[in-house]
Amino acid sequence: MSDAAPTATLDSLVPYQAGVRSAQPAYVMLNDRLEAVETVSYGALTDRVVDVAGRLAHRARPGDRVLLAYSNGIEAVEAFWSCIAAGLVPIPAPAPDPHHSRVSMARLQAIADNAGLSLALTTSDLVDAVRSGTGDLPWTTLAEVCDGPAGTLGAAPRSETAYLQYTSGSTSAPRGVRIEHGAVLAQCQALQAIVPIDPERSRGLIWLPWFHDYG
C-alpha cells in the first residue's frame, strides 16, 4: 500500500494497482512443490472483477451477504474481489469436503443460517453436491453468474463491513465477526510502517487457507 491512492474502502485497491502495474502478478498459486500453477495479473484480475461484479449486482443488492465456499485458488480471489466491487459482503469459507461431507455441510449450513445469505458460490465440480447437501441455500457458480445479465454498480451506499470472518465451529457453532473496510486498511498501513514494502519487488508468501480465522 506504499503507493496506493487514498481510499476508505477496499473496492478501489485492485483497479488502482492495475492502473500502475497492469502486467505484474497480483496472485500466484503454488503447489506442494512450490511450483506456480495459477497466476493472475492486476490487469486481468481487474477486468474479471468488473465483469463478475456487474453480474452479481443483478442478483444481489449492496450489503447483501454472499458465502464463498472455495479452496485456495484464483477463482476464490475473483469471487472475493467481485463481491467487494459490487458492494456485497463476502464470507470466505472452506470448500465442501467430499470425504467428510456431513461435517463439512453442517459447517456451511451453520454459517449460512447465522449470516442470512442472499447468495452462495462454489466451484462447478462441487455445486451439485452442496445443493443436495445443504437444503435450500441459493448455490451457484461464477460460470452461472457470468451467463446471466449485468446490473448497475454503485447504485446504493456501501456497507461499512468489508467481509465476515467465521470461526471453524470445531468447539461450538461457527461464530462470525464483521471486518470493516477501515480496519483492513489500517492493518495494512500498520504493516507498511513496520516493514516497508516495495510494490515492484516485495512478495508475500501466505501458507494459511484463504478462509482461515486466525484463531
Solvent accessible surface area in square Angstrom, and as a share of the most:
residue,aa,sasa,rsa
1,M,60,0.27
2,S,56,0.36
3,D,56,0.29
4,A,22,0.17
5,A,45,0.35
6,P,138,0.87
7,T,39,0.23
8,A,81,0.63
9,T,38,0.22
10,L,4,0.02
11,D,36,0.19
12,S,46,0.30
13,L,28,0.14
14,V,9,0.05
15,P,59,0.37
16,Y,63,0.24
17,Q,27,0.12
18,A,16,0.12
19,G,68,0.65
20,V,77,0.44
21,R,25,0.09
22,S,56,0.36
23,A,94,0.73
24,Q,32,0.14
25,P,56,0.35
26,A,23,0.18
27,Y,74,0.28
28,V,68,0.39
29,M,37,0.17
30,L,72,0.36
31,N,41,0.21
32,D,147,0.76
33,R,174,0.63
34,L,128,0.64
35,E,84,0.38
36,A,66,0.51
37,V,88,0.50
38,E,75,0.34
39,T,80,0.46
40,V,14,0.08
41,S,26,0.17
42,Y,42,0.16
43,G,12,0.12
44,A,51,0.40
45,L,0,0.00
46,T,20,0.12
47,D,102,0.53
48,R,78,0.29
49,V,7,0.04
50,V,86,0.49
51,D,58,0.30
52,V,0,0.00
53,A,0,0.00
54,G,8,0.08
55,R,60,0.22
56,L,0,0.00
57,A,23,0.18
58,H,103,0.46
59,R,108,0.39
60,A,7,0.06
61,R,182,0.66
62,P,46,0.29
63,G,30,0.29
64,D,39,0.20
65,R,73,0.27
66,V,0,0.00
67,L,0,0.00
68,L,0,0.00
69,A,0,0.00
70,Y,3,0.01
71,S,72,0.46
72,N,82,0.42
73,G,12,0.11
74,I,16,0.08
75,E,58,0.26
76,A,3,0.02
77,V,16,0.09
78,E,24,0.11
79,A,0,0.00
80,F,27,0.11
81,W,35,0.12
82,S,0,0.00
83,C,0,0.00
84,I,4,0.02
85,A,18,0.14
86,A,5,0.04
87,G,7,0.07
88,L,4,0.02
89,V,4,0.02
90,P,0,0.00
91,I,0,0.00
92,P,8,0.05
93,A,1,0.01
94,P,23,0.14
95,A,16,0.13
96,P,6,0.04
97,D,50,0.26
98,P,97,0.61
99,H,160,0.71
100,H,117,0.52
101,S,53,0.34
102,R,195,0.71
103,V,98,0.56
104,S,17,0.11
105,M,21,0.09
106,A,58,0.45
107,R,53,0.19
108,L,1,0.00
109,Q,51,0.23
110,A,30,0.24
111,I,1,0.01
112,A,6,0.05
113,D,99,0.51
114,N,99,0.51
115,A,7,0.05
116,G,52,0.50
117,L,32,0.16
118,S,43,0.28
119,L,10,0.05
120,A,0,0.00
121,L,0,0.00
122,T,0,0.00
123,T,31,0.18
124,S,73,0.47
125,D,119,0.62
126,L,32,0.16
127,V,9,0.05
128,D,103,0.53
129,A,49,0.38
130,V,0,0.00
131,R,94,0.34
132,S,98,0.63
133,G,40,0.38
134,T,2,0.01
135,G,63,0.60
136,D,137,0.71
137,L,28,0.14
138,P,55,0.34
139,W,12,0.04
140,T,5,0.03
141,T,3,0.02
142,L,2,0.01
143,A,58,0.45
144,E,64,0.29
145,V,1,0.00
146,C,30,0.18
147,D,128,0.67
148,G,18,0.17
149,P,83,0.52
150,A,63,0.49
151,G,27,0.26
152,T,107,0.62
153,L,70,0.35
154,G,57,0.55
155,A,82,0.64
156,A,40,0.31
157,P,126,0.79
158,R,78,0.29
159,S,38,0.24
160,E,132,0.59
161,T,16,0.09
162,A,1,0.00
163,Y,40,0.15
164,L,6,0.03
165,Q,26,0.12
166,Y,8,0.03
167,T,46,0.26
168,S,48,0.31
169,G,28,0.27
170,S,96,0.62
171,T,130,0.75
172,S,58,0.37
173,A,70,0.55
174,P,13,0.08
175,R,156,0.57
176,G,37,0.35
177,V,88,0.51
178,R,162,0.59
179,I,41,0.21
180,E,82,0.37
181,H,14,0.06
182,G,44,0.42
183,A,58,0.45
184,V,30,0.17
185,L,8,0.04
186,A,56,0.44
187,Q,108,0.48
188,C,42,0.25
189,Q,103,0.46
190,A,49,0.38
191,L,92,0.46
192,Q,39,0.17
193,A,84,0.65
194,I,134,0.68
195,V,96,0.55
196,P,105,0.66
197,I,71,0.36
198,D,60,0.31
199,P,29,0.18
200,E,100,0.45
201,R,197,0.72
202,S,45,0.29
203,R,159,0.58
204,G,66,0.63
205,L,136,0.68
206,I,130,0.66
207,W,210,0.74
208,L,29,0.14
209,P,48,0.30
210,W,66,0.23
211,F,38,0.16
212,H,58,0.26
213,D,39,0.20
214,Y,158,0.60
215,G,104,1.00
